[in-house]
Amino acid sequence: MQTDYLVVGSGLSALVFGALMAKAGRSVRVLEAHEHAGGFGHTFTMAQQYHFNAQLHYVWDCGEGHTVNQVLKKLGLEDTVTFERYDPNGFDHMRMPGYALDIPADSETLIERLTTLFATPQIAQFIHEVQTVSRGLKFLTPPRRPGHLLKNLPAALTALKYYRCTLQDVFDQFSLPLAVQTLLALQWPDFLLPPNQLSFYAWVILFTGYQEGAFYPTQHFEHVISALVDVIKAEGGEVITETEVIEFFVEGKRVTGVKAMNLSTHETREFFAEDVICNLDPQRAAKMIGLEKFSSTVQRQLAYDYSASNFVAYCVVKDLDLQEYGFGPWNTFHTEDVDLNRAFTRMYEHQDYSQPSFAITTPTLLTQASRDCPADCQIIEFLTVANYDYFRKLHDRDRAAYRRKKAEILETLLDVVEDYYVPNLREHMVFKITGSPTTNERFCGCPEGNSYGSSLTPKNMGLGRLTADTSLQHFYFCNASSGYPGFAPTFWTGARLYQQLSGETLSTA
Ligand SMILES: Cc1cc2nc3c(=O)[nH]c(=O)nc-3n(C[C@H](O)[C@H](O)[C@H](O)COP(=O)(O)OP(=O)(O)OC[C@H]3O[C@@H](n4cnc5c(N)ncnc54)[C@H](O)[C@@H]3O)c2cc1C
């Protein structure tokens, strides 16, 4: 059967696009290689009782009237998919030896907290500049409205000054003391890049986005994914899992369909559609199609480097209330080394985790409405950077050494957690499983285990960034690398493509 939209991959942007199109009465078929829909946003269950989201931790842009909320309203899901707000008085707890800072929603409170720790006027100047750049970026980001842009020209011009800057460049311009830099940039695992490589724009968007509201879904992320899948199915569409696309059919400049293999039976099947929407990594899709078939502009846009991969430990503790040990509706970011650039290099280039820098999240404490584990348990997760090449070689050469390295990293993180936060954590741990770059590649379908698609450097965040337009006919990219990574940005990416192809304007984005 010919479908209007054949969507390859079921990551968030694909599900948002598919749900919007299905709701608009178009026929939609989604093909997903993995057994669960959702890509990085999928949830897996272990020991039949612990539910872990693969990668998502906290999200922004979900408040009333914001992008995610507008899309949910359009889908009639605003009362089904709701969110709990993190503590606005401190949604990210930054911790390093000798210093503690809770990042509040309010910037003036942030300035006050930082200047109590370090009496330097540059702190206020920097935070005010961040607010201006954040405002400016909102007017520079498509869709641009010339009237709005003119009215906000000073903020837009301030933002433009930093076009090629890393976060470190701007820290240096404002001569911020190193410890201040570290406290402000300790959420680096949200980017998997250290300040000296991270786009200043990316940092500003995320930092101020979370200040406006950091959220967690009331019914966990699994519910968000299944709500989107349910819309597609309720409107007569299909989401077919365990089905890997192995070939794209191209006639001249037009993509007409795909060949896909059922991963259980190994049977292949052909699917055709009016339009093919590509949620799998654009570089990988372009290689399958033949790079030479794309215009030279798109070929240049496709030459991005991948973001770094990661290490995640999914753990469960029993008969222990983490709230008594400083955990709650916030994240904790910890570093043993005050220099985040050095800490990153040590872990990423040298596989040395002896002075780790990492994130700690406790999803069980983020919502009271539903549980992700039995009543006497709580989930705690640890996240840091990991090098794909290193883990790939180790995995392929010596499986025991691969497992030892993962265990070694977790033990080092647990040592730090027991030293600073929960002295007897290990005694209460009833379950643990670790994910490496190769795990990511296998279960999220991301080449080189990349975390955010293209790396969030100034080069990749600039004007040469890939868009939905592929230069081939009836074929569109729809994923983090052709839009922006993150829960809200992928909602935005799916909604933008929906608007482009349907001609309808949503009051979002
Ligand atoms: C460690 C980590 C932590 C993160 N934390 C957060 C967070 O706290 N907050 C936040 O907002 N964002 C976070 N993100 C980012 C966010 O999860 C992603 O940006 C977003 O989910 C990407 O969605 P996507 O639409 O690009 O698709 P993807 O999630 O990349 O999905 C692509 C899908 O395509 C499928 N696929 C691939 N090849 C094929 C094929 N040949 N045939 C069929 N299917 C195929 C894959 O299996 C996958 O399901 C995190 C990411 C990582 C890695």
PDBQT file of the ligand as one rigid body, heavy atoms in Angstrom, charges set to zero:
ROOT
HETATM    1  C1  LIG A 601      23.432  10.438  27.295  1.00  0.00    +0.000 C 
HETATM    2  C2  LIG A 601      22.356  11.298  26.746  1.00  0.00    +0.000 A 
HETATM    3  C3  LIG A 601      21.609  12.056  27.603  1.00  0.00    +0.000 A 
HETATM    4  C4  LIG A 601      20.611  12.875  27.104  1.00  0.00    +0.000 A 
HETATM    5  N1  LIG A 601      19.902  13.594  27.988  1.00  0.00    +0.000 NA
HETATM    6  C5  LIG A 601      18.954  14.427  27.556  1.00  0.00    +0.000 A 
HETATM    7  C6  LIG A 601      18.197  15.161  28.482  1.00  0.00    +0.000 A 
HETATM    8  O1  LIG A 601      18.351  15.017  29.687  1.00  0.00    +0.000 OA
HETATM    9  N2  LIG A 601      17.285  16.041  28.006  1.00  0.00    +0.000 N 
HETATM   10  C7  LIG A 601      17.080  16.224  26.668  1.00  0.00    +0.000 A 
HETATM   11  O2  LIG A 601      16.244  17.061  26.306  1.00  0.00    +0.000 OA
HETATM   12  N3  LIG A 601      17.775  15.491  25.753  1.00  0.00    +0.000 NA
HETATM   13  C8  LIG A 601      18.698  14.601  26.166  1.00  0.00    +0.000 A 
HETATM   14  N4  LIG A 601      19.397  13.850  25.258  1.00  0.00    +0.000 N 
HETATM   15  C9  LIG A 601      19.198  14.091  23.818  1.00  0.00    +0.000 C 
HETATM   16  C10 LIG A 601      17.960  13.441  23.240  1.00  0.00    +0.000 C 
HETATM   17  O3  LIG A 601      17.769  12.166  23.816  1.00  0.00    +0.000 OA
HETATM   18  C11 LIG A 601      18.100  13.282  21.704  1.00  0.00    +0.000 C 
HETATM   19  O4  LIG A 601      18.577  14.472  21.131  1.00  0.00    +0.000 OA
HETATM   20  C12 LIG A 601      16.809  12.940  21.004  1.00  0.00    +0.000 C 
HETATM   21  O5  LIG A 601      16.109  11.928  21.694  1.00  0.00    +0.000 OA
HETATM   22  C13 LIG A 601      17.135  12.509  19.559  1.00  0.00    +0.000 C 
HETATM   23  O6  LIG A 601      15.963  12.225  18.849  1.00  0.00    +0.000 OA
HETATM   24  P1  LIG A 601      16.000  11.979  17.277  1.00  0.00    +0.000 P 
HETATM   25  O7  LIG A 601      14.658  12.313  16.752  1.00  0.00    +0.000 OA
HETATM   26  O8  LIG A 601      17.165  12.653  16.671  1.00  0.00    +0.000 OA
HETATM   27  O9  LIG A 601      16.126  10.424  17.052  1.00  0.00    +0.000 OA
HETATM   28  P2  LIG A 601      17.015   9.265  17.681  1.00  0.00    +0.000 P 
HETATM   29  O10 LIG A 601      16.745   9.170  19.128  1.00  0.00    +0.000 OA
HETATM   30  O11 LIG A 601      18.416   9.384  17.221  1.00  0.00    +0.000 OA
HETATM   31  O12 LIG A 601      16.346   8.006  16.998  1.00  0.00    +0.000 OA
HETATM   32  C14 LIG A 601      16.679   7.506  15.732  1.00  0.00    +0.000 C 
HETATM   33  C15 LIG A 601      15.948   6.196  15.576  1.00  0.00    +0.000 C 
HETATM   34  O13 LIG A 601      16.233   5.649  14.287  1.00  0.00    +0.000 OA
HETATM   35  C16 LIG A 601      16.350   4.238  14.432  1.00  0.00    +0.000 C 
HETATM   36  N5  LIG A 601      17.116   3.720  13.301  1.00  0.00    +0.000 N 
HETATM   37  C17 LIG A 601      18.422   3.935  13.033  1.00  0.00    +0.000 A 
HETATM   38  N6  LIG A 601      18.759   3.287  11.908  1.00  0.00    +0.000 NA
HETATM   39  C18 LIG A 601      17.635   2.677  11.449  1.00  0.00    +0.000 A 
HETATM   40  C19 LIG A 601      17.338   1.870  10.315  1.00  0.00    +0.000 A 
HETATM   41  N7  LIG A 601      18.267   1.579   9.397  1.00  0.00    +0.000 N 
HETATM   42  N8  LIG A 601      16.068   1.402  10.152  1.00  0.00    +0.000 NA
HETATM   43  C20 LIG A 601      15.085   1.708  11.045  1.00  0.00    +0.000 A 
HETATM   44  N9  LIG A 601      15.336   2.475  12.155  1.00  0.00    +0.000 NA
HETATM   45  C21 LIG A 601      16.589   2.946  12.329  1.00  0.00    +0.000 A 
HETATM   46  C22 LIG A 601      17.062   4.077  15.763  1.00  0.00    +0.000 C 
HETATM   47  O14 LIG A 601      16.903   2.761  16.276  1.00  0.00    +0.000 OA
HETATM   48  C23 LIG A 601      16.361   5.134  16.598  1.00  0.00    +0.000 C 
HETATM   49  O15 LIG A 601      15.210   4.614  17.219  1.00  0.00    +0.000 OA
HETATM   50  C24 LIG A 601      20.361  12.950  25.708  1.00  0.00    +0.000 A 
HETATM   51  C25 LIG A 601      21.100  12.146  24.849  1.00  0.00    +0.000 A 
HETATM   52  C26 LIG A 601      22.079  11.317  25.358  1.00  0.00    +0.000 A 
HETATM   53  C27 LIG A 601      22.836  10.436  24.442  1.00  0.00    +0.000 C 
ENDROOT
TORSDOF 0
